[in-house]
Amino acid sequence: MQPAGRLPVANIPAPEAAPVHQTGPAAGWEVVDQRRKDSGPHAPVSAGPTPEDRSYAEWFAWAKRGGAPASACHAAAQGAFEALSQGKDLATAVQMATAAMSRPPAQVSAGRQAYCAWFALGNIDLNIEQTRAHAFATAAVHALDAGQDARAAHAAGLAAAGIK
């Protein structure tokens, strides 16, 4: 199974800038909420994977099904994204993803790496179809972000995917 055709990065809207509020003539300074990424009951909750993260994970899993190591899977996803961002078709994206597997990948955030690993586990190893594998990965990552261990994250993922 090939990744879904909804992968072009160019179609993802840019985030809107937050408005700047001035409160007086010396409003050059303001207090900005600095949220720390930590675990515990007051830790910020991740908004979850973006559509780009989900598509990237599908490309990652596409390469992983062939037995490629994680670094090659990330390179493949990046190659596919490059092709699709240039307006290439899916067949060309597959060719560019395949060719990219022989190069080292660009840096990937820890959050995206974790999401890809959980998505691939659900989709490939547990044979969960894509939509439910995304629910599995999202719940597992949220559990880890909340300070739970891998066993609890796995259980949360199974529950989110509707598997008992």
Backbone as numpy.savetxt, mean C-alpha at the origin, in Angstrom:
# Nx Ny Nz CAx CAy CAz Cx Cy Cz
-3.55 -14.69 -12.80 -4.38 -13.53 -12.80 -3.50 -12.30 -12.80
-3.82 -11.36 -13.69 -3.03 -10.14 -13.78 -3.66 -9.07 -12.91
-2.89 -8.06 -12.54 -3.43 -6.97 -11.74 -4.57 -6.27 -12.45
-5.45 -5.69 -11.69 -6.59 -4.97 -12.23 -6.12 -3.83 -13.12
-6.95 -3.46 -14.08 -6.59 -2.42 -15.02 -6.76 -1.01 -14.48
-7.05 -0.84 -13.21 -7.31 0.48 -12.64 -6.07 1.08 -11.99
-4.90 0.78 -12.52 -3.67 1.12 -11.83 -3.00 2.43 -12.20
-3.44 3.20 -13.20 -2.66 4.37 -13.57 -2.49 5.35 -12.41
-1.25 5.70 -12.14 -0.95 6.63 -11.06 -1.44 8.02 -11.43
-1.44 8.36 -12.70 -1.80 9.71 -13.13 -3.24 10.06 -12.77
-4.10 9.07 -12.55 -5.50 9.33 -12.24 -5.75 9.56 -10.77
-4.74 9.47 -9.94 -4.92 9.68 -8.51 -4.83 11.17 -8.25
-5.91 11.76 -7.67 -5.88 13.21 -7.47 -4.84 13.63 -6.45
-4.28 14.80 -6.68 -3.31 15.35 -5.72 -4.07 15.83 -4.49
-3.46 15.71 -3.32 -4.14 16.18 -2.12 -4.32 17.69 -2.16
-5.43 18.13 -1.60 -5.69 19.57 -1.55 -4.90 20.18 -0.40
-4.42 21.38 -0.61 -3.69 22.07 0.44 -4.67 22.56 1.50
-4.27 22.45 2.74 -5.10 22.94 3.83 -5.06 24.46 3.85
-6.18 25.10 4.17 -6.17 26.56 4.20 -5.29 27.07 5.35
-4.69 28.22 5.14 -3.86 28.85 6.16 -4.72 29.88 6.88
-4.76 29.82 8.20 -5.56 30.75 8.99 -4.63 31.74 9.68
-4.85 33.01 9.44 -4.08 34.03 10.12 -4.95 34.65 11.19
-4.35 34.91 12.35 -5.13 35.44 13.46 -4.73 36.85 13.85
-3.90 37.48 13.13 -3.50 38.84 13.47 -2.29 39.26 12.68
-1.76 40.46 12.97 -0.64 40.96 12.18 0.61 40.13 12.33
0.83 39.46 13.46 2.03 38.65 13.65 1.71 37.18 13.48
0.87 36.88 12.50 0.41 35.50 12.32 1.38 34.64 11.53
2.63 35.00 11.48 3.62 34.20 10.77 3.90 32.88 11.46
3.54 32.76 12.72 3.76 31.54 13.49 2.42 31.00 13.94
2.33 29.70 13.97 1.14 29.08 14.53 1.50 27.73 15.10
0.66 27.23 15.97 0.88 25.92 16.56 0.36 24.88 15.58
1.20 23.92 15.26 0.83 22.84 14.36 0.82 21.56 15.16
-0.26 20.80 15.03 -0.38 19.54 15.75 0.65 18.55 15.21
1.61 18.18 16.03 2.66 17.23 15.65 2.30 15.87 16.23
1.73 15.03 15.43 1.35 13.71 15.91 2.51 12.75 15.80
2.74 12.03 16.88 3.82 11.04 16.90 3.28 9.71 16.45
4.09 8.97 15.72 3.74 7.61 15.31 4.27 6.68 16.38
3.38 6.27 17.26 3.78 5.32 18.29 2.61 4.38 18.54
2.81 3.42 19.39 1.73 2.50 19.70 1.13 2.90 21.03
0.02 2.29 21.34 -0.63 2.59 22.60 -2.03 3.12 22.36
-2.74 3.37 23.42 -4.15 3.76 23.27 -4.35 5.13 22.64
-3.34 5.99 22.66 -3.49 7.32 22.10 -2.74 7.48 20.78
-2.34 6.38 20.17 -1.61 6.44 18.91 -2.57 6.85 17.79
-2.08 7.63 16.84 -2.94 8.00 15.71 -3.27 6.76 14.88
-4.47 6.73 14.36 -4.91 5.60 13.55 -4.66 5.93 12.09
-4.05 5.00 11.38 -3.78 5.18 9.97 -5.10 5.23 9.20
-5.14 6.05 8.17 -6.33 6.15 7.35 -6.50 4.91 6.48
-5.52 4.06 6.44 -5.60 2.86 5.63 -4.89 3.04 4.30
-4.87 2.00 3.53 -4.16 2.08 2.25 -4.87 2.99 1.26
-4.07 3.68 0.49 -4.62 4.52 -0.58 -4.93 3.62 -1.78
-5.69 4.12 -2.74 -5.91 3.34 -3.96 -4.58 2.96 -4.62
-3.60 3.87 -4.53 -2.28 3.58 -5.10 -1.61 2.42 -4.35
-1.72 2.42 -3.01 -1.16 1.32 -2.22 -1.80 -0.01 -2.61
-3.10 0.01 -2.80 -3.82 -1.23 -3.15 -3.37 -1.75 -4.52
-3.27 -0.85 -5.49 -2.82 -1.26 -6.82 -1.37 -1.73 -6.79
-0.55 -1.01 -6.06 0.86 -1.40 -5.92 0.95 -2.81 -5.34
0.15 -3.10 -4.31 0.16 -4.43 -3.69 -0.27 -5.51 -4.69
-1.21 -5.18 -5.56 -1.63 -6.15 -6.58 -0.49 -6.47 -7.54
0.25 -5.45 -7.95 1.42 -5.68 -8.81 2.50 -6.45 -8.06
2.70 -6.11 -6.79 3.66 -6.83 -5.95 3.29 -8.31 -5.92
2.02 -8.62 -5.65 1.57 -10.01 -5.59 1.67 -10.69 -6.95
1.43 -9.93 -8.01 1.57 -10.50 -9.36 2.98 -11.05 -9.54
3.98 -10.28 -9.13 5.37 -10.73 -9.26 5.68 -11.84 -8.25
5.10 -11.75 -7.07 5.36 -12.74 -6.00 4.84 -14.12 -6.40
3.75 -14.18 -7.15 3.21 -15.47 -7.58 4.23 -16.27 -8.39
5.14 -15.59 -9.04 6.18 -16.26 -9.81 7.37 -16.67 -8.97
7.31 -16.43 -7.67 8.39 -16.83 -6.78 9.51 -15.80 -6.62
9.29 -14.59 -7.09 10.32 -13.55 -7.00 10.52 -13.10 -5.55
11.74 -12.70 -5.20 11.97 -12.15 -3.86 11.29 -10.78 -3.74
11.11 -10.33 -2.51 10.39 -9.07 -2.26 10.99 -7.89 -3.01
12.31 -7.79 -3.07 12.91 -6.64 -3.76 12.53 -6.62 -5.24
12.52 -7.77 -5.89 12.12 -7.85 -7.29 10.63 -7.55 -7.46
9.82 -7.94 -6.47 8.38 -7.65 -6.52 8.13 -6.15 -6.43
8.89 -5.48 -5.57 8.76 -4.02 -5.48 9.22 -3.36 -6.78
10.31 -3.84 -7.34 10.79 -3.28 -8.61 9.75 -3.49 -9.71
9.10 -4.65 -9.73 8.07 -4.92 -10.73 6.91 -3.95 -10.59
6.45 -3.75 -9.36 5.35 -2.81 -9.13 5.74 -1.41 -9.58
6.96 -1.02 -9.29 7.42 0.31 -9.70 7.52 0.42 -11.21
7.96 -0.64 -11.87 8.03 -0.65 -13.33 6.65 -0.53 -13.95
5.68 -1.24 -13.39 4.30 -1.16 -13.90 3.74 0.25 -13.70
3.99 0.82 -12.53 3.49 2.17 -12.26 4.12 3.17 -13.22
5.39 3.00 -13.51 6.06 3.90 -14.46 5.39 3.82 -15.82
5.14 2.61 -16.29 4.49 2.43 -17.59 3.10 3.05 -17.62
2.32 2.76 -16.60 0.95 3.25 -16.58 0.89 4.77 -16.41
1.84 5.34 -15.68 1.86 6.80 -15.52 2.22 7.50 -16.83
2.86 6.76 -17.73 3.20 7.30 -19.06 2.10 7.03 -20.08
0.97 6.45 -19.61 -0.15 6.19 -20.50 -0.05 4.90 -21.30
0.89 4.03 -20.93 1.05 2.77 -21.64 -0.12 1.83 -21.30
-0.34 0.85 -22.15 -1.42 -0.12 -21.89 -0.95 -1.20 -20.92
-1.89 -2.05 -20.52 -1.61 -3.08 -19.52 -0.53 -4.06 -19.99
-0.55 -4.43 -21.28 0.46 -5.36 -21.80 1.86 -4.75 -21.69
1.98 -3.48 -21.98 3.27 -2.81 -21.87 3.68 -2.69 -20.40
2.70 -2.45 -19.53 3.00 -2.38 -18.09 3.55 -3.72 -17.60
2.98 -4.82 -18.09 3.48 -6.15 -17.71 4.91 -6.32 -18.20
5.19 -5.91 -19.44 6.55 -6.01 -19.98 7.53 -5.17 -19.16
7.14 -3.95 -18.82 8.04 -3.08 -18.06 8.21 -3.59 -16.62
7.16 -4.16 -16.06 7.26 -4.73 -14.72 8.23 -5.91 -14.73
8.12 -6.74 -15.73 9.00 -7.90 -15.85 10.46 -7.46 -16.01
10.69 -6.48 -16.88 12.05 -5.99 -17.09 12.62 -5.34 -15.83
11.77 -4.66 -15.07 12.22 -3.95 -13.87 12.67 -4.90 -12.76
12.22 -6.14 -12.81 12.54 -7.10 -11.75 14.04 -7.37 -11.63
14.79 -7.07 -12.67 16.24 -7.32 -12.63 17.02 -6.14 -12.03
16.32 -5.06 -11.71 16.96 -3.87 -11.13 16.58 -3.75 -9.65
17.40 -3.10 -8.87 17.00 -2.83 -7.48 15.83 -1.83 -7.47
14.89 -2.00 -6.55 13.76 -1.06 -6.50 14.16 0.26 -5.87
13.35 1.28 -6.13 13.48 2.54 -5.40 12.99 2.29 -3.98
13.30 3.21 -3.10 12.91 3.04 -1.70 11.39 2.96 -1.57
10.93 2.07 -0.68 9.51 1.84 -0.44 9.25 2.08 1.04
8.18 2.81 1.35 7.88 3.10 2.76 7.59 1.81 3.52
7.84 1.84 4.81 7.59 0.67 5.65 6.11 0.30 5.64
5.25 1.30 5.62 3.82 1.03 5.58 3.39 0.30 4.32
3.93 0.74 3.18 3.59 0.07 1.92 4.18 -1.34 1.88
5.40 -1.51 2.41 5.99 -2.85 2.45 5.13 -3.79 3.28
4.68 -3.32 4.44 3.84 -4.15 5.31 2.53 -4.49 4.62
1.92 -3.51 3.99 0.64 -3.77 3.31 0.83 -4.80 2.20
1.89 -4.66 1.42 2.17 -5.62 0.35 2.36 -7.03 0.89
3.10 -7.14 1.98 3.36 -8.46 2.56 2.06 -9.11 3.03
1.22 -8.35 3.71 -0.05 -8.91 4.20 -1.00 -9.21 3.05
-1.03 -8.34 2.03 -1.88 -8.60 0.87 -1.44 -9.88 0.16
-0.14 -10.02 -0.06 0.37 -11.21 -0.74 0.09 -12.46 0.08
0.25 -12.38 1.40 -0.06 -13.53 2.25 -1.51 -13.95 2.07
-2.42 -12.98 2.12 -3.83 -13.30 1.96 -4.18 -13.79 0.58
-3.71 -13.07 -0.44 -4.09 -13.38 -1.81 -3.42 -14.64 -2.35
-2.16 -14.83 -2.03 -1.42 -15.97 -2.59 -1.44 -17.17 -1.65
-0.93 -16.97 -0.44 -0.78 -18.11 0.48 -2.11 -18.63 1.01
-3.06 -17.72 1.29 -4.35 -18.15 1.81 -5.41 -18.26 0.72
-5.03 -17.92 -0.51 -5.89 -18.04 -1.68 -7.20 -17.26 -1.51
-7.09 -16.06 -0.97 -8.25 -15.18 -0.80 -8.33 -14.29 -2.03
-9.53 -14.14 -2.60 -9.67 -13.28 -3.78 -9.31 -11.84 -3.42
-9.02 -11.03 -4.44 -8.42 -9.71 -4.24 -9.18 -8.78 -3.29
-10.47 -8.65 -3.45 -11.21 -7.72 -2.60 -11.09 -8.10 -1.13
-11.26 -9.37 -0.84 -11.16 -9.82 0.55 -9.71 -9.83 1.03
-8.75 -10.02 0.12 -7.34 -9.95 0.50 -6.96 -8.53 0.89
-7.57 -7.54 0.25 -7.34 -6.15 0.65 -7.92 -5.91 2.05
-9.09 -6.45 2.33 -9.68 -6.31 3.67 -8.78 -6.99 4.70
-8.27 -8.16 4.35 -7.35 -8.91 5.22 -6.12 -8.06 5.54
-5.48 -7.52 4.51 -4.25 -6.73 4.69 -4.51 -5.46 5.47
-5.60 -4.78 5.17 -5.92 -3.53 5.87 -6.11 -3.78 7.36
-6.89 -4.81 7.70 -7.14 -5.11 9.11 -5.86 -5.54 9.82
-5.04 -6.32 9.15 -3.79 -6.78 9.76 -2.86 -5.60 10.05
-2.73 -4.69 9.10 -1.87 -3.53 9.29 -2.41 -2.63 10.40
-3.73 -2.45 10.42 -4.33 -1.63 11.50 -4.06 -2.27 12.86
-4.15 -3.58 12.96 -3.89 -4.27 14.23 -2.44 -4.05 14.66
-1.52 -4.17 13.74 -0.11 -3.93 14.06 0.12 -2.49 14.49
-0.51 -1.55 13.77 -0.38 -0.13 14.13 -0.93 0.15 15.52
-1.91 -0.65 15.94 -2.51 -0.49 17.27 -1.70 -1.17 18.36
-0.56 -1.77 17.98 0.32 -2.37 18.96 0.12 -3.86 19.17
-0.73 -4.49 18.37 -0.94 -5.93 18.51 0.19 -6.69 17.83
0.34 -7.96 18.19 1.39 -8.78 17.59 0.91 -9.40 16.28
1.80 -10.10 15.60 1.50 -10.68 14.29 0.36 -11.69 14.35
0.28 -12.47 15.43 -0.79 -13.46 15.57 -2.15 -12.75 15.64
-2.22 -11.69 16.42 -3.47 -10.93 16.53 -3.79 -10.22 15.22
-2.75 -9.73 14.53 -2.96 -9.08 13.23 -3.51 -10.08 12.23
-2.98 -11.29 12.24 -3.47 -12.34 11.34 -4.93 -12.65 11.64
-5.26 -12.77 12.90 -6.64 -13.06 13.29 -7.58 -11.92 12.87
-7.13 -10.68 13.05 -7.93 -9.53 12.64 -8.14 -9.55 11.12
-7.09 -9.90 10.39 -7.20 -9.98 8.93 -8.18 -11.05 8.49
-8.11 -12.20 9.11 -9.05 -13.28 8.78 -10.48 -12.87 9.05
-10.71 -12.23 10.20 -12.05 -11.79 10.54 -12.56 -10.77 9.51
-11.69 -9.83 9.12 -12.10 -8.81 8.13 -12.39 -9.42 6.77
-11.72 -10.49 6.45 -11.93 -11.17 5.17 -13.10 -12.14 5.23
-13.71 -12.26 6.41 -14.87 -13.15 6.56 -14.51 -14.61 6.70
-13.30 -14.88 7.19 -12.83 -16.26 7.36 -12.79 -16.57 8.85
-13.40 -17.65 9.23 -13.41 -18.02 10.65 -12.40 -19.08 10.97
